[in-house]
Amino acid sequence: MEKDHITGLKDLCAYLNMGENTLRKFLKLPGFPAVRITGRWYSSREALNLWFKEAVNRKPPGRPGNPPEEALTG
């Protein structure tokens, strides 16, 4: 049985299928479902799936289905 939680930056990258630099930009977004405790990142698969599903449904102007561009350039 697969654990519901993910620990560590590399495991988060693998689960989300994105590079570390991209993930670090997402981690800075308000409301992104991950927490850093004593230098290690933690999240739940369910929370991540829900966050991305809601992000796709928000459809910011000009970039349907993507988070606002300024959120990824910071």
ChimeraX attribute file (.defattr): number of C-alpha atoms within 10 A of each C-alpha:
attribute: neighborCount
match mode: 1-to-1
recipient: residues
	/A:1	3
	/A:2	5
	/A:3	7
	/A:4	10
	/A:5	13
	/A:6	17
	/A:7	15
	/A:8	13
	/A:9	18
	/A:10	15
	/A:11	13
	/A:12	23
	/A:13	16
	/A:14	11
	/A:15	12
	/A:16	14
	/A:17	10
	/A:18	12
	/A:19	13
	/A:20	14
	/A:21	11
	/A:22	12
	/A:23	17
	/A:24	14
	/A:25	13
	/A:26	18
	/A:27	17
	/A:28	13
	/A:29	13
	/A:30	8
	/A:31	9
	/A:32	14
	/A:33	19
	/A:34	18
	/A:35	14
	/A:36	13
	/A:37	8
	/A:38	6
	/A:39	8
	/A:40	10
	/A:41	17
	/A:42	17
	/A:43	19
	/A:44	16
	/A:45	17
	/A:46	11
	/A:47	15
	/A:48	19
	/A:49	13
	/A:50	12
	/A:51	15
	/A:52	17
	/A:53	12
	/A:54	12
	/A:55	16
	/A:56	14
	/A:57	12
	/A:58	14
	/A:59	14
	/A:60	14
	/A:61	10
	/A:62	9
	/A:63	10
	/A:64	13
	/A:65	16
	/A:66	16
	/A:67	18
	/A:68	16
	/A:69	11
	/A:70	7
	/A:71	12
	/A:72	17
	/A:73	8
	/A:74	10
